[in-house]
Amino acid sequence: MAKQAERRAATTEAILTAARRLFGTHGFAATTMDEIAEAAGIAKGAVYHHFKTKEAVFEAVFDLVSRDLVAEIDRAARAEKDVLAAMVAGTQHYFAATAKGATGQIILRDGPAVLGWERWREIDAQHFGGKMPRALSAAMEAGLIGRQPVEPLARLLLGAVTEAAVACAGRADIARAGAEYARAFRSLVEALRLRA
């Protein structure tokens, strides 16, 4: 039984590794299940045994990429002096990571189109989007910002971040655009800070 579970886990990992590379490089529409199977070194039937559709493979990859992105964001934000500064640093990293390469292709370009906005937001709320309300609550507890309903503020800030990341992804000068949006986001967050 344990060996079968190990084989199943190894096959799933091979599928997700191959799909992540292909989706990130070529995009969802240009990637086929045949290519995923070939890149994973398994039969196409084995891919369908683990994932019923290409969309199901994509959703699993999206979740994996989102989890990895949050781990990167956490590392980038850890060195900051307080939770507001950490929010800014984490968001700056989010802009940079989602505005280019495979992460941007999966999270911003294909994610909403393949998953639909509702499912995209549900998954994001388990990762990056879920960090915003927790960070704002912590900032209120620490007396950095005034007490207020967390959810509306979190949704407004997260909406701003998402819109900015999408705008960055569509620009030729991604690095400059990301830096501009990061500065604007810093201004928004710092305007919330209570002054002593």
Disulfide bonds with the S-S distance in Angstrom:
none
